[in-house]
Amino acid sequence: MWPRLEPRGETSRLMLWLTPLIAVVVTVAVGAALFAVLGFAPLATLYAFFVEPLTTGYGIAEVAVKATPLALIAVGLALGYRANVWNIGAEGQLTIGAICGGGVALAFWGEDAGAIVLPLMLVAGTLGGMAWAAIPAFLRTRFNANEILTSLMLVYVATLLLNYLVHGPWRDPEGYNFPQSRLFGPEATLPIIWEGTRLHIGILIALAVAVGGWVLLARGHLGYQIKVLGLAPRAARYAGFSRDRLIWLTMIGSGALAGLAGVIEVAGPLGQLMPSVSPGYGFTAIIVAFLGRLHPAGIVGAAVLVALSYIRGETAQITLRVPLAVVGVFQGLLLFVLLAVDVLVRYRIRFRADEAAAA
């Protein structure tokens, strides 16, 4: 008997929306088993990962800080994925955004430029992310190059550029030869909105972007075009929707939000440029986008959940002696289970005898 996948006659919309919850439950259960195999108390470890950070005000603020770039990037990626435009290089666009925004901060370092510096940083970071995403958009529309490959390869170019700058011309002359830039001045850092924590105004920007993304998809004509292109490309062509135009808009839109996330990260928690300005937010945001069902409201909740794994992954290595790689295992397992549940919602498994063997 060989298993085969057969399409279901009708896909339940309720089950489609429940799949993220099911994926989370299954991932937690498998994670508990994994902790047990590694010799850790499963319930205590899961509590430390997913509950303990929410028991203090500082922990809640840290989760929000980590969720901010994830939500920003994931909303932009979701718009492209709905149109079948697969931007995988948000990590590189985030890095370029950090470089452009950080460059503005360093250009005004030591000068009394006032309140103009931070807006210029945000604009520069956004434009930098857009420019970096425009490269795979151009290659896709002009030469039909696969945007998955081109956007992904540009991640490494951006990372090498950042490394060159912090090891070379932008290295802090008073930093004891460490590969990092000067610390940004107070006028080049995001205002704190919760005293005693690191929670900054970036969380409000992320929430505003999520609301804007929801309005665009639910009420905007552009959002309608994006959904039609993704669900029925032939119908989109028949309606006169320009595929190339939508590729450009979704690519540079997602690049803009990734670049904005990059400058928010360096102007917020980091306060300077260093060889790594992101623990992989650009790649993790792909998981966040799908876990949120490519919907801005769902993405906000998914960003909070994934941010929890980042928060405790960094401290559990010390307090519980849990390997840091467990964070990546959790995130990868979550995406794998989500895709598997999605398949089972749309298809049923049938077992049929192998006709060749029977003959």
SVG drawing of the C-alpha trace seen along z (x, -y; Angstrom):
<svg xmlns="http://www.w3.org/2000/svg" viewBox="-16 -72 59 82">
<polyline fill="none" stroke="black" stroke-width="0.4" points="0.0,0.0 1.4,-3.4 0.2,-6.7 -1.1,-9.4 -2.3,-12.9 -5.8,-13.7 -7.3,-17.2 -10.2,-17.7 -13.4,-18.7 -13.7,-21.8 -11.1,-23.4 -12.5,-24.6 -11.8,-28.3 -12.0,-27.7 -9.4,-25.0 -7.1,-27.3 -7.2,-29.9 -6.8,-27.2 -3.7,-25.7 -1.3,-28.2 -2.7,-27.3 -2.5,-23.6 1.1,-24.1 2.0,-25.9 0.5,-23.2 2.3,-20.4 5.6,-22.3 5.4,-22.8 4.6,-19.1 7.5,-18.1 9.7,-20.7 8.8,-19.2 9.8,-15.7 13.1,-17.2 13.9,-18.8 13.2,-15.5 15.6,-13.7 18.2,-16.3 17.8,-15.7 15.9,-18.9 12.6,-19.0 10.1,-19.6 7.4,-21.6 9.9,-23.8 11.9,-24.5 8.7,-25.4 7.6,-27.6 10.9,-29.4 10.7,-29.8 7.1,-31.0 5.6,-32.1 8.3,-33.5 9.2,-36.5 5.6,-37.7 5.6,-37.7 7.5,-41.0 7.1,-44.4 10.7,-44.4 10.2,-41.0 7.0,-42.2 8.9,-45.2 11.8,-43.1 9.3,-40.8 7.9,-43.9 11.4,-45.2 12.1,-41.8 8.7,-41.7 9.0,-45.1 11.4,-44.3 9.8,-40.9 6.3,-42.4 7.7,-45.2 9.5,-42.8 6.8,-40.2 4.0,-42.6 6.1,-43.7 6.9,-40.1 3.3,-39.0 2.2,-41.5 4.7,-40.1 3.9,-36.5 0.2,-37.1 1.2,-38.1 3.6,-35.1 6.6,-37.4 9.1,-35.7 11.5,-38.1 13.8,-35.9 16.5,-38.6 14.9,-40.8 17.9,-40.2 20.1,-41.9 17.6,-44.8 17.5,-45.2 21.3,-45.3 21.5,-48.0 18.8,-50.0 20.9,-49.8 24.0,-51.0 22.2,-53.9 20.5,-55.0 23.7,-54.5 25.6,-56.5 23.4,-59.5 23.9,-59.2 27.7,-59.0 27.7,-62.0 26.0,-64.1 28.0,-62.7 29.3,-65.4 27.2,-68.1 24.2,-69.8 21.8,-68.9 18.7,-68.7 15.6,-66.7 16.3,-66.4 18.8,-63.5 16.3,-60.8 13.8,-61.5 16.7,-61.6 17.9,-58.2 14.5,-56.6 14.1,-58.0 17.6,-56.9 17.1,-53.4 13.8,-53.0 15.3,-54.2 18.3,-51.9 16.1,-48.9 14.0,-49.9 17.1,-50.3 18.5,-46.9 15.1,-45.2 14.9,-47.0 17.9,-44.9 16.0,-41.6 12.9,-43.4 14.8,-44.7 16.4,-41.3 13.0,-39.6 11.1,-42.0 13.9,-42.5 15.6,-39.1 13.0,-36.9 15.7,-36.0 14.4,-34.1 13.9,-36.6 14.4,-33.9 18.0,-33.4 18.9,-37.0 17.5,-38.4 19.1,-35.7 22.6,-36.2 22.4,-39.9 22.1,-39.2 25.7,-38.1 26.8,-41.2 25.1,-43.4 26.7,-41.6 30.2,-41.8 29.6,-45.6 28.7,-46.1 31.7,-44.1 34.0,-46.2 32.6,-49.5 32.8,-48.6 36.3,-47.1 37.5,-50.0 36.3,-53.6 33.5,-53.6 35.3,-51.9 35.2,-53.7 38.7,-55.3 38.2,-55.1 36.8,-51.6 40.0,-49.7 40.1,-48.3 36.8,-46.5 34.8,-46.2 32.0,-48.6 31.1,-52.2 30.8,-55.1 27.8,-55.0 25.1,-57.2 24.3,-60.5 21.1,-61.0 19.5,-62.8 20.1,-59.7 18.4,-57.2 14.7,-56.3 12.8,-57.8 11.9,-55.3 8.2,-55.1 8.4,-52.9 10.8,-54.1 13.1,-51.5 13.0,-49.4 14.3,-49.4 10.8,-49.7 11.0,-52.5 8.7,-54.3 9.5,-51.7 6.7,-49.5 4.2,-52.2 5.6,-52.4 5.3,-48.6 1.6,-48.7 0.9,-51.6 2.4,-49.6 0.3,-46.6 -2.9,-48.7 -1.9,-50.2 -1.2,-46.8 -4.6,-45.6 -6.3,-48.6 -4.4,-48.1 -5.4,-44.5 -9.0,-44.9 -9.9,-48.2 -7.3,-49.3 -7.4,-48.7 -3.7,-47.8 -4.4,-45.2 -7.1,-43.8 -4.7,-43.6 -2.1,-41.8 -4.6,-39.2 -5.9,-38.6 -2.4,-38.2 -1.6,-35.6 -4.8,-33.6 -5.5,-33.9 -2.7,-35.2 -4.7,-34.7 -7.6,-36.7 -5.2,-39.4 -3.9,-39.6 -7.4,-39.6 -8.3,-42.5 -5.3,-44.5 -3.3,-44.3 0.4,-44.8 2.4,-41.9 5.7,-43.8 4.3,-46.8 3.0,-44.7 6.4,-42.9 8.1,-46.2 5.7,-47.6 5.7,-44.5 9.5,-44.1 10.4,-47.7 7.6,-47.8 8.9,-44.8 12.4,-46.2 11.4,-49.5 9.9,-47.9 13.0,-45.7 15.2,-48.7 13.1,-50.6 13.4,-47.7 17.1,-47.8 17.5,-51.5 15.0,-51.0 17.2,-48.2 20.5,-50.2 18.8,-53.4 17.0,-51.5 18.5,-48.5 22.0,-48.6 22.7,-52.3 25.6,-51.7 26.7,-49.6 28.5,-46.3 29.3,-43.3 25.9,-41.7 22.9,-44.0 20.3,-41.2 20.1,-37.7 18.3,-36.6 15.2,-38.7 14.9,-38.8 14.7,-35.1 12.7,-34.5 10.1,-37.0 9.3,-34.5 8.1,-32.1 6.2,-35.0 4.5,-35.9 3.2,-32.4 2.3,-31.7 0.2,-34.9 -1.5,-33.5 -0.1,-36.5 -2.5,-38.8 -1.2,-41.9 -3.3,-41.2 -2.1,-37.6 1.4,-38.7 1.5,-40.9 0.5,-37.9 2.9,-35.6 5.7,-38.2 5.1,-38.2 5.2,-34.4 8.4,-34.1 10.0,-37.0 9.5,-34.9 11.8,-32.3 14.5,-34.9 14.2,-36.4 14.5,-33.1 16.9,-31.6 19.4,-34.2 19.0,-33.8 18.2,-30.0 21.6,-29.3 23.0,-30.7 20.2,-30.0 19.1,-26.6 22.2,-25.6 20.0,-24.9 21.9,-25.1 21.3,-28.3 20.6,-26.2 17.3,-25.2 15.9,-28.6 16.6,-27.7 15.2,-24.3 12.0,-25.7 11.6,-28.2 12.4,-25.7 10.1,-23.1 7.3,-25.6 7.5,-26.4 7.8,-22.7 4.7,-21.7 2.7,-24.7 3.4,-23.6 2.6,-20.0 -0.8,-21.0 -1.6,-23.2 -1.1,-20.3 -3.3,-18.0 -6.0,-20.7 -6.0,-20.9 -5.3,-17.2 -6.3,-13.9 -4.0,-10.8 -5.2,-7.8 -3.6,-4.4 -3.7,-2.5 -2.1,0.8 0.8,0.5 -0.6,1.7 2.8,2.7 3.6,4.8 0.2,6.4 0.7,7.3"/>
</svg>
